[in-house]
Amino acid sequence: MATTTAADGTTIEFDDHPSTAAATPVILVHGITESAASWDPLIDRLTPHRRVVAMDLRGHGRSGSSDRYDLEAMAGDVAAVAMSLGLDRPHLVGHSLGGAVVSAVGAALPVSSVVSVDQSLRLDGFKAQLMDVEAHLRDADAFPLVIQGLFESMAGDKIAPVEMARVNASRRPDQDVVLGVWEMILSMPTEEIAAVVDGARAGYSGLDVPYLSLFGIDPGDDYAAWISGHIDGATTEVWPDHGHYPHLVDPDRFVDRLQNFWA
């Protein structure tokens, strides 16, 4: 375990897994309420090929709390880890919230590639789902049940129960953090959310950054065209019926896919 400090003073914890391979390192970024531990089954599969850094975003895992949980702040957490280790143009892989975070980093900082796992960047489309449960999310008593139900509904049937239990055991379902992450979606009209996303993706204009969106839950037939229309050369891939955790349902296939993508 190692520690660095984000630009606003938030303490960020991470695990640095060395490798004898000289390939470009990769930073792994977890989903909302989760932690670096969610990547544990992949670490030993990846380290023969490259150095692996698995980090805890602010308000998650072992990292410190903050008064900001927006994408800009969390992208800064990734930048702080990369800078503290002196990583030059790392590969970035993010799951769920982490997918949105690494997408923001890729638009702002030099990276070798971005992989977003089961995270649509059409955040405006997520608004209707959240609005249905907003009152319960803001209710301290109902909040834990809503979070549990949300992830149970997304997990799918292919992930092993013991693996899902492992991920759930490492969760840090902090209400303030979750509401802070989702505040933009809850409070902004859909057209304003779409404009914010468009503005963030504009950072990819003119960049040669390989970008892969890998889904276990189909984002819709038009998503591939939508994302590639804003990020040159973006690839969208769906593993049918793999649910929200395709990287944990079939970690060997996932690591092979990463290796092929990076090659």
N, C-alpha and C positions, 0 to 999 in steps of 0.2 A: 504494500500500500504506500502511496505517495500523495503529497499535497501540493497544491499551488493556489494562487489567489487570483480571482477574476478582477477586472478593471475597477469594479465597484467595491472591492474588498471582500466579496463572498469567498469562503473557503471551498475549494473544489478538490475532491478526492478521486484518485484513479489508481489502477493497477497496471504496471508496466511489465509485460511478459516478453522476455528477450528471445531471440532466435539466432541460430548460427547462419541463417540465410541472409544474404545481403540485399534482398529485395526491399522495395519501398514499404515503410511501415503502414499499418492501418489503425485508425481510431474507431472504436465501436461505441455507439450511443444508444441507450435503451429507450423504452417507451414510458409513457406517463405512469406514475406511481411505482415504477420498477427501478432497477439499479444495474450496476455493472454485472452483478451476479447472474442476471438473466442470460448472459452470453456464455456461462461456464461450459456448456457442452461443446462449444465451438473453439475454445481456446487451444486445447491440445491438438485439435485438427488443423488449426491455422499456424501455430508457431513453428512447425517444420518448414514453413514457406516464407514467413516474415515476422517481424516484431509486431506485437499486438498490444494496443493500449485500450483498456476498457474503463470508462469513466462514469462517475455519478454526476448527473446534472444537479444544479442548485435545487434544494428542497427535496432531493431524492437520495436514497441510500445513505452514505456517510457524509455527503456534502452539507455545507451550511445552508441555513435559511436566508431569505432575502425579502425585500419589499418589491422585487420585480421578478416576474416569471414569463415575460414575453419572449418571442423568438429572438429578438435582437440581443437580449441579455443572455439567453442560453447559447446562442451562437458565440457570444463572447467567452462562455465557459470552455467551449471546444478550442477556441483560439488560444486561451490561456494555457490549456494543457499542451497544445502543440508547441507553443512558444517556450514553455518551461522545459520541454524535452529537446528543443532545438530540431523539431521535425520539419523537414523541408518538403513541401507539397505531399502530405500524406494522403493515402486513400481514406475515404470516410464511408462508414456503413452505419445507418441508423434505422431503428425499428419504430414504427408508430410515431409518437411525438418525436423520437430521435430522427426519423426520416425527414420531418419538416425542419428540424434543427440543422441537420447536415446539408439540406438543400439551401438553407439560408447561408450557411458558411461557404458553400461552393460558389455562391454568387458574389461573395465579398472578399474571399481570400484565395491565394494560390493553392490549389489541391490537384492531386493526380486523377481522382475520379470521385463520383458520388453514387452510392447505392442506397435507395430508399425502400424499406421493406414494409409492405402493406400500409402505406400512408398516402392517401390521395392529397394532392395539393389544392384540390378544389374545396377549400375550407368553407366556402359559402354553402356548399351542399351538406355540410355537417351540421349547419345551424338548426335545421328543422328537428333533427334527432335530439339535439341538446335542449332545445326549447321545450320539448315534451316532458323533460325531467328537470327543468331548471329549478322549480320550487323545491324539489326533493334534494337537489345538489346543494342548495343553500340552507337546508335544514340539517343541523348537526346530527340529529338522531337518525335521519333517513339516509344521509350521505353514504355511510359504509355499505348499506344494502344496494344502493343505486350503482356504486362502483363495482361491487361484486357481480351484480346482475349484468352490467354492461359487458364486462370481460367474459363472463360465462357465455353470453349470447354470441360473442364474436369468435370464441376459441375454436369452434368447429369440432368434428368428431374424430379427426385423425391424430390429434396430439394425445400422447399417452397420459392417462390420469396422473401417474406419478410425476411426470414432467410438468403438468399444469399445476400440481400441488407445490412443486419446487418453486415455480415462478411466483405463485400466490404467497408463499411463505416469505419471500424477500420483498414484498411490496411495502411501500411507505405511503399509505393513502391519506395524505394530509389535505384537509379540505381547503385551507388557504392556498396551498400550492396548486391544486387542481383548478380552483376557481380563477386563480391568477393566470394560469396557462390558457384557460378557455374564455377569459374575460372579453377579448376582442370578438370572439364568435357570439357570445351571449349578448353583448351590448351594441354591436354595430349592425346596421342594415346590410342585407346580403350584397348589395351593389358596392358598398364601401369595403366589405371584406374582400370581394373580388378585386377591387382596385388596389388594395394593399398587397395581395398576392401577386398581381400583375407587376406592381412596382418592384417587388423583391426579385421576381424572376427576370426582370429587365437587366439585372446584373450579369446574367449569362450572355447577353448580347456580345457577339464578337469573340467569346471565349471558346477554346477547344477543351471542354471538360466532358469526358465520357460520363454519361448519366444513365443509370438503370433503375427503373421502377419495377419491383418484383412483388406481386400480390398473391395472397392466398385467398382473398375475397375479391371477386371480379369488380373492378371499379366502373365498369360500363364500357360499351363498345366504342365510344368516342374518346375515351381517355387518352389512348395512345396518340391520336391525332392532336388532341388538345395540348398535351405536354410537349410533344415534339414541335408544335407550332411556336413554342416559346423558349425551348431549350434545344438548340441545334443538335441533331443526332441522338436525342434521348430515345432510349429503348424501353418499351413496356412489355412485361412478361407476366402471365398469370399461370399459377399452378392450381388447377381447379380443385375446389373443395378442401384446400389445405388450411382454411381458416386464417386467423389473425397471426399465427406463428409458423409460417412455412419453414423458417430457418430452424425451428426446433422440432417440427414434425419429421423433417428429413435433413439432418445436419450435414451428412456426407454429400448429398446432392447439392446442398447450399454452398458448401465450401468449394466443391468442384466448379460450381457456376461462378463463384467469385474469382477463382483462379483463371478460368477461361476469359472472364470479362476483363480482368486486369491485364491479361496477356495481349 
